Amino acid sequence: MGARADGSSPYARPFARWLARVPALGTSSGFFLVTRDWPCSPRRSSHGEPHVPDRRCDPHSQGRTMIHRKKALGVALAAVLALSALAAQVAAADPLTVEGGGTVFYTGDQDGGLWKFDSSSGASQCPTTSIKASSSGTTVNETSYEATYSNCSAFGFVTMHWSQSGCTYKFTTPTKIKAGEVTWHASDIHIVCSAGKNIEYTPTSFGVSVCTRFIGSQTPTGGHVVGTNVTGGGKTDVTLDITLTGMHYTGTGGPCGNSETHSDLTWTGNSTVRAYSNGGHTTQVGIAYS
């Protein structure tokens, strides 16, 4: 092919256009040093259409990608922390250990104080309280106590009749606080009654019922119970320090409350629990929390 009328080579302009697209960094020994064409380069395609940059070059896309990565990292971290907390809780569970194992029988008293059930309309208290339970095996994860109350008073009335109606206080596995001391959170304590049954107490005045309060099956919503090993007489006992709140009740009116559900009942008291290897409660065995 010959030269053009202006004397230039017919290959000059195409070569110039190609050369303009080559990102030359300089020369060495007369040769161009050419780098790769980066995706963010503002060039045009070989057909003349505007070049669409790789979306990695879009700062908005990069920001969204970073946010998604941070969210994924946050979810993963939360999962790890949740599993760690669960493992720690399981590791801290501290069941009761019974000396010698076998079937044992527990008794408990009010530890020289009062078991008291208080509400906005007044308190109910019993100076004579006893609890009992039984279990089998060396390790006890759950205990259900039956209770008996006597010499009770309520709402300023000197006489109050208490009926447990077969309801029990169920203590599940506590959490270790330190050596020889554990705690039950409110969610670990349950009042368990048969269908249609309730704990009932009725204050009387001159032999006439004033009202009746009903406490049904439930789990308190606040408070806790602390259990502590106590060594006396050569055998280890356990004391219970009870402070539970947010318990529910209904009543027949007056200071007992109306038929609506009320949730301001608190239960406080102390008890010393001992264990025996026989139902006659004459041969004591040691019980303890590690």
Contacts in CASP RR format, 6 or more apart in sequence:
PFRMAT RR
TARGET T0000
AUTHOR 0000-0000-0000
METHOD contacts of the structure
MODEL  1
MGARADGSSPYARPFARWLARVPALGTSSGFFLVTRDWPCSPRRSSHGEP
HVPDRRCDPHSQGRTMIHRKKALGVALAAVLALSALAAQVAAADPLTVEG
GGTVFYTGDQDGGLWKFDSSSGASQCPTTSIKASSSGTTVNETSYEATYS
NCSAFGFVTMHWSQSGCTYKFTTPTKIKAGEVTWHASDIHIVCSAGKNIE
YTPTSFGVSVCTRFIGSQTPTGGHVVGTNVTGGGKTDVTLDITLTGMHYT
GTGGPCGNSETHSDLTWTGNSTVRAYSNGGHTTQVGIAYS
1 10 0 8 1.000
1 11 0 8 1.000
2 10 0 8 1.000
3 9 0 8 1.000
3 10 0 8 1.000
4 10 0 8 1.000
21 43 0 8 1.000
22 32 0 8 1.000
22 34 0 8 1.000
23 34 0 8 1.000
23 35 0 8 1.000
23 37 0 8 1.000
23 41 0 8 1.000
24 32 0 8 1.000
24 33 0 8 1.000
24 34 0 8 1.000
25 33 0 8 1.000
25 34 0 8 1.000
25 35 0 8 1.000
26 32 0 8 1.000
26 33 0 8 1.000
27 33 0 8 1.000
37 43 0 8 1.000
39 53 0 8 1.000
39 54 0 8 1.000
39 56 0 8 1.000
39 57 0 8 1.000
40 53 0 8 1.000
40 54 0 8 1.000
40 56 0 8 1.000
40 57 0 8 1.000
41 51 0 8 1.000
41 53 0 8 1.000
42 51 0 8 1.000
42 53 0 8 1.000
43 51 0 8 1.000
44 50 0 8 1.000
44 51 0 8 1.000
45 51 0 8 1.000
55 61 0 8 1.000
56 62 0 8 1.000
89 175 0 8 1.000
92 175 0 8 1.000
92 176 0 8 1.000
93 173 0 8 1.000
93 174 0 8 1.000
93 175 0 8 1.000
93 176 0 8 1.000
94 173 0 8 1.000
94 174 0 8 1.000
94 175 0 8 1.000
94 176 0 8 1.000
94 182 0 8 1.000
94 289 0 8 1.000
94 290 0 8 1.000
95 139 0 8 1.000
95 140 0 8 1.000
95 141 0 8 1.000
95 173 0 8 1.000
95 289 0 8 1.000
96 135 0 8 1.000
96 139 0 8 1.000
96 140 0 8 1.000
96 141 0 8 1.000
96 143 0 8 1.000
96 238 0 8 1.000
96 287 0 8 1.000
96 288 0 8 1.000
96 289 0 8 1.000
97 138 0 8 1.000
97 139 0 8 1.000
97 140 0 8 1.000
97 287 0 8 1.000
97 288 0 8 1.000
97 289 0 8 1.000
97 290 0 8 1.000
98 104 0 8 1.000
98 135 0 8 1.000
98 137 0 8 1.000
98 138 0 8 1.000
98 139 0 8 1.000
98 140 0 8 1.000
98 275 0 8 1.000
98 285 0 8 1.000
98 286 0 8 1.000
98 287 0 8 1.000
99 235 0 8 1.000
99 236 0 8 1.000
99 275 0 8 1.000
99 285 0 8 1.000
99 286 0 8 1.000
99 287 0 8 1.000
100 138 0 8 1.000
100 285 0 8 1.000
101 136 0 8 1.000
101 137 0 8 1.000
101 138 0 8 1.000
101 285 0 8 1.000
102 136 0 8 1.000
102 137 0 8 1.000
102 138 0 8 1.000
102 277 0 8 1.000
103 134 0 8 1.000
103 135 0 8 1.000
103 136 0 8 1.000
103 137 0 8 1.000
103 277 0 8 1.000
104 134 0 8 1.000
104 135 0 8 1.000
104 136 0 8 1.000
104 275 0 8 1.000
104 276 0 8 1.000
104 277 0 8 1.000
104 285 0 8 1.000
104 287 0 8 1.000
105 132 0 8 1.000
105 133 0 8 1.000
105 134 0 8 1.000
105 275 0 8 1.000
105 276 0 8 1.000
105 277 0 8 1.000
105 278 0 8 1.000
105 279 0 8 1.000
105 280 0 8 1.000
105 281 0 8 1.000
106 131 0 8 1.000
106 132 0 8 1.000
106 133 0 8 1.000
106 134 0 8 1.000
106 135 0 8 1.000
106 143 0 8 1.000
106 145 0 8 1.000
106 273 0 8 1.000
106 274 0 8 1.000
106 275 0 8 1.000
106 276 0 8 1.000
106 287 0 8 1.000
107 130 0 8 1.000
107 131 0 8 1.000
107 132 0 8 1.000
107 273 0 8 1.000
107 274 0 8 1.000
107 276 0 8 1.000
107 281 0 8 1.000
108 130 0 8 1.000
108 131 0 8 1.000
108 132 0 8 1.000
108 271 0 8 1.000
108 272 0 8 1.000
108 273 0 8 1.000
108 274 0 8 1.000
109 129 0 8 1.000
109 130 0 8 1.000
109 131 0 8 1.000
109 271 0 8 1.000
109 272 0 8 1.000
110 126 0 8 1.000
110 127 0 8 1.000
110 128 0 8 1.000
110 129 0 8 1.000
110 130 0 8 1.000
110 269 0 8 1.000
110 270 0 8 1.000
110 271 0 8 1.000
111 239 0 8 1.000
111 269 0 8 1.000
111 270 0 8 1.000
111 271 0 8 1.000
111 272 0 8 1.000
112 270 0 8 1.000
113 127 0 8 1.000
113 269 0 8 1.000
113 270 0 8 1.000
114 125 0 8 1.000
114 126 0 8 1.000
114 127 0 8 1.000
114 129 0 8 1.000
114 269 0 8 1.000
115 125 0 8 1.000
115 126 0 8 1.000
115 129 0 8 1.000
115 149 0 8 1.000
115 242 0 8 1.000
115 267 0 8 1.000
115 268 0 8 1.000
115 269 0 8 1.000
115 271 0 8 1.000
116 123 0 8 1.000
116 124 0 8 1.000
116 125 0 8 1.000
116 266 0 8 1.000
116 267 0 8 1.000
116 268 0 8 1.000
116 269 0 8 1.000
117 123 0 8 1.000
117 124 0 8 1.000
117 125 0 8 1.000
117 201 0 8 1.000
117 265 0 8 1.000
117 266 0 8 1.000
117 267 0 8 1.000
118 124 0 8 1.000
118 265 0 8 1.000
118 266 0 8 1.000
118 268 0 8 1.000
119 249 0 8 1.000
119 262 0 8 1.000
119 264 0 8 1.000
119 265 0 8 1.000
119 266 0 8 1.000
120 262 0 8 1.000
120 264 0 8 1.000
121 155 0 8 1.000
121 254 0 8 1.000
121 255 0 8 1.000
121 256 0 8 1.000
121 257 0 8 1.000
122 154 0 8 1.000
122 155 0 8 1.000
122 156 0 8 1.000
122 255 0 8 1.000
123 154 0 8 1.000
123 155 0 8 1.000
124 152 0 8 1.000
124 153 0 8 1.000
124 154 0 8 1.000
124 155 0 8 1.000
124 160 0 8 1.000
124 201 0 8 1.000
124 203 0 8 1.000
124 213 0 8 1.000
125 152 0 8 1.000
125 153 0 8 1.000
125 154 0 8 1.000
126 149 0 8 1.000
126 150 0 8 1.000
126 151 0 8 1.000
126 152 0 8 1.000
126 162 0 8 1.000
127 151 0 8 1.000
127 152 0 8 1.000
128 149 0 8 1.000
128 150 0 8 1.000
128 151 0 8 1.000
129 147 0 8 1.000
129 148 0 8 1.000
129 149 0 8 1.000
129 150 0 8 1.000
129 271 0 8 1.000
130 147 0 8 1.000
130 148 0 8 1.000
131 145 0 8 1.000
131 146 0 8 1.000
131 147 0 8 1.000
131 148 0 8 1.000
131 169 0 8 1.000
131 271 0 8 1.000
131 273 0 8 1.000
132 145 0 8 1.000
132 146 0 8 1.000
133 143 0 8 1.000
133 144 0 8 1.000
133 145 0 8 1.000
133 146 0 8 1.000
135 143 0 8 1.000
141 172 0 8 1.000
141 173 0 8 1.000
142 170 0 8 1.000
142 171 0 8 1.000
142 172 0 8 1.000
142 173 0 8 1.000
143 170 0 8 1.000
143 171 0 8 1.000
144 168 0 8 1.000
144 169 0 8 1.000
144 170 0 8 1.000
144 171 0 8 1.000
144 192 0 8 1.000
145 168 0 8 1.000
145 169 0 8 1.000
145 170 0 8 1.000
145 171 0 8 1.000
146 164 0 8 1.000
146 166 0 8 1.000
146 168 0 8 1.000
147 164 0 8 1.000
147 168 0 8 1.000
147 169 0 8 1.000
148 164 0 8 1.000
149 162 0 8 1.000
149 164 0 8 1.000
150 162 0 8 1.000
152 159 0 8 1.000
152 160 0 8 1.000
152 161 0 8 1.000
152 162 0 8 1.000
152 201 0 8 1.000
153 159 0 8 1.000
153 160 0 8 1.000
153 203 0 8 1.000
154 160 0 8 1.000
154 201 0 8 1.000
154 203 0 8 1.000
154 255 0 8 1.000
155 203 0 8 1.000
155 210 0 8 1.000
155 255 0 8 1.000
155 256 0 8 1.000
156 203 0 8 1.000
157 203 0 8 1.000
157 204 0 8 1.000
157 205 0 8 1.000
157 210 0 8 1.000
159 203 0 8 1.000
159 204 0 8 1.000
159 205 0 8 1.000
159 207 0 8 1.000
160 201 0 8 1.000
160 202 0 8 1.000
160 203 0 8 1.000
160 204 0 8 1.000
161 201 0 8 1.000
161 202 0 8 1.000
161 204 0 8 1.000
162 199 0 8 1.000
162 200 0 8 1.000
162 201 0 8 1.000
163 199 0 8 1.000
163 200 0 8 1.000
163 201 0 8 1.000
164 199 0 8 1.000
165 193 0 8 1.000
165 194 0 8 1.000
165 197 0 8 1.000
165 198 0 8 1.000
165 199 0 8 1.000
165 200 0 8 1.000
166 193 0 8 1.000
166 194 0 8 1.000
166 197 0 8 1.000
167 191 0 8 1.000
167 192 0 8 1.000
167 193 0 8 1.000
167 194 0 8 1.000
167 197 0 8 1.000
167 198 0 8 1.000
167 199 0 8 1.000
167 215 0 8 1.000
167 216 0 8 1.000
167 217 0 8 1.000
168 191 0 8 1.000
168 192 0 8 1.000
169 189 0 8 1.000
169 190 0 8 1.000
169 191 0 8 1.000
169 192 0 8 1.000
170 189 0 8 1.000
170 190 0 8 1.000
170 191 0 8 1.000
170 192 0 8 1.000
171 184 0 8 1.000
171 188 0 8 1.000
171 189 0 8 1.000
171 225 0 8 1.000
172 184 0 8 1.000
172 188 0 8 1.000
172 189 0 8 1.000
172 190 0 8 1.000
173 188 0 8 1.000
174 182 0 8 1.000
174 183 0 8 1.000
174 184 0 8 1.000
174 188 0 8 1.000
174 225 0 8 1.000
174 227 0 8 1.000
174 289 0 8 1.000
175 182 0 8 1.000
175 183 0 8 1.000
175 184 0 8 1.000
175 185 0 8 1.000
175 188 0 8 1.000
176 182 0 8 1.000
176 289 0 8 1.000
176 290 0 8 1.000
177 183 0 8 1.000
177 226 0 8 1.000
179 290 0 8 1.000
180 228 0 8 1.000
180 229 0 8 1.000
180 288 0 8 1.000
180 289 0 8 1.000
180 290 0 8 1.000
181 226 0 8 1.000
181 227 0 8 1.000
181 228 0 8 1.000
181 229 0 8 1.000
181 289 0 8 1.000
182 226 0 8 1.000
182 227 0 8 1.000
182 228 0 8 1.000
182 289 0 8 1.000
183 224 0 8 1.000
183 225 0 8 1.000
183 226 0 8 1.000
183 227 0 8 1.000
184 224 0 8 1.000
184 225 0 8 1.000
184 226 0 8 1.000
184 227 0 8 1.000
185 223 0 8 1.000
185 224 0 8 1.000
186 219 0 8 1.000
186 220 0 8 1.000
186 221 0 8 1.000
186 222 0 8 1.000
186 223 0 8 1.000
186 224 0 8 1.000
186 244 0 8 1.000
186 245 0 8 1.000
186 246 0 8 1.000
187 219 0 8 1.000
188 225 0 8 1.000
189 219 0 8 1.000
189 220 0 8 1.000
189 225 0 8 1.000
189 244 0 8 1.000
190 217 0 8 1.000
190 218 0 8 1.000
190 219 0 8 1.000
191 199 0 8 1.000
191 215 0 8 1.000
191 216 0 8 1.000
191 217 0 8 1.000
191 218 0 8 1.000
191 219 0 8 1.000
191 247 0 8 1.000
192 217 0 8 1.000
193 199 0 8 1.000
193 216 0 8 1.000
193 217 0 8 1.000
197 216 0 8 1.000
198 214 0 8 1.000
198 215 0 8 1.000
198 216 0 8 1.000
199 214 0 8 1.000
199 215 0 8 1.000
199 216 0 8 1.000
200 212 0 8 1.000
200 213 0 8 1.000
200 214 0 8 1.000
200 215 0 8 1.000
201 212 0 8 1.000
201 213 0 8 1.000
202 209 0 8 1.000
202 210 0 8 1.000
202 211 0 8 1.000
202 212 0 8 1.000
202 213 0 8 1.000
203 209 0 8 1.000
203 210 0 8 1.000
203 211 0 8 1.000
203 255 0 8 1.000
203 256 0 8 1.000
204 210 0 8 1.000
210 254 0 8 1.000
210 255 0 8 1.000
210 256 0 8 1.000
211 251 0 8 1.000
211 252 0 8 1.000
211 253 0 8 1.000
211 254 0 8 1.000
211 255 0 8 1.000
211 256 0 8 1.000
211 257 0 8 1.000
212 251 0 8 1.000
212 252 0 8 1.000
212 256 0 8 1.000
213 249 0 8 1.000
213 250 0 8 1.000
213 251 0 8 1.000
213 252 0 8 1.000
213 256 0 8 1.000
213 257 0 8 1.000
214 249 0 8 1.000
214 250 0 8 1.000
214 251 0 8 1.000
215 247 0 8 1.000
215 248 0 8 1.000
215 249 0 8 1.000
215 265 0 8 1.000
216 248 0 8 1.000
216 249 0 8 1.000
218 247 0 8 1.000
218 248 0 8 1.000
220 244 0 8 1.000
220 245 0 8 1.000
220 246 0 8 1.000
220 247 0 8 1.000
220 267 0 8 1.000
221 245 0 8 1.000
221 246 0 8 1.000
221 247 0 8 1.000
221 263 0 8 1.000
222 244 0 8 1.000
222 245 0 8 1.000
222 246 0 8 1.000
223 243 0 8 1.000
223 244 0 8 1.000
223 245 0 8 1.000
224 243 0 8 1.000
224 244 0 8 1.000
225 240 0 8 1.000
225 241 0 8 1.000
225 242 0 8 1.000
225 243 0 8 1.000
225 244 0 8 1.000
226 240 0 8 1.000
226 241 0 8 1.000
227 238 0 8 1.000
227 239 0 8 1.000
227 240 0 8 1.000
227 241 0 8 1.000
227 289 0 8 1.000
228 238 0 8 1.000
228 239 0 8 1.000
228 241 0 8 1.000
229 236 0 8 1.000
229 237 0 8 1.000
229 238 0 8 1.000
229 288 0 8 1.000
229 289 0 8 1.000
230 236 0 8 1.000
230 237 0 8 1.000
230 238 0 8 1.000
230 239 0 8 1.000
230 272 0 8 1.000
231 237 0 8 1.000
235 274 0 8 1.000
235 284 0 8 1.000
235 285 0 8 1.000
235 286 0 8 1.000
236 286 0 8 1.000
236 287 0 8 1.000
236 288 0 8 1.000
237 272 0 8 1.000
237 273 0 8 1.000
237 274 0 8 1.000
237 275 0 8 1.000
237 286 0 8 1.000
237 287 0 8 1.000
238 272 0 8 1.000
238 273 0 8 1.000
238 287 0 8 1.000
238 288 0 8 1.000
238 289 0 8 1.000
239 270 0 8 1.000
239 271 0 8 1.000
239 272 0 8 1.000
239 273 0 8 1.000
240 270 0 8 1.000
240 271 0 8 1.000
240 272 0 8 1.000
240 273 0 8 1.000
241 269 0 8 1.000
241 270 0 8 1.000
242 267 0 8 1.000
242 268 0 8 1.000
242 269 0 8 1.000
242 270 0 8 1.000
242 271 0 8 1.000
243 266 0 8 1.000
243 267 0 8 1.000
243 268 0 8 1.000
243 269 0 8 1.000
244 266 0 8 1.000
244 267 0 8 1.000
244 268 0 8 1.000
245 265 0 8 1.000
245 266 0 8 1.000
245 267 0 8 1.000
246 263 0 8 1.000
246 264 0 8 1.000
246 265 0 8 1.000
246 266 0 8 1.000
247 263 0 8 1.000
247 265 0 8 1.000
247 266 0 8 1.000
247 267 0 8 1.000
248 261 0 8 1.000
248 262 0 8 1.000
248 263 0 8 1.000
248 265 0 8 1.000
249 257 0 8 1.000
249 261 0 8 1.000
249 262 0 8 1.000
249 265 0 8 1.000
250 257 0 8 1.000
250 258 0 8 1.000
250 259 0 8 1.000
250 260 0 8 1.000
250 261 0 8 1.000
250 262 0 8 1.000
251 257 0 8 1.000
251 258 0 8 1.000
251 259 0 8 1.000
252 258 0 8 1.000
252 259 0 8 1.000
253 259 0 8 1.000
273 287 0 8 1.000
274 284 0 8 1.000
274 287 0 8 1.000
275 284 0 8 1.000
275 285 0 8 1.000
275 286 0 8 1.000
275 287 0 8 1.000
276 282 0 8 1.000
276 283 0 8 1.000
276 284 0 8 1.000
276 285 0 8 1.000
277 283 0 8 1.000
277 284 0 8 1.000
277 285 0 8 1.000
END
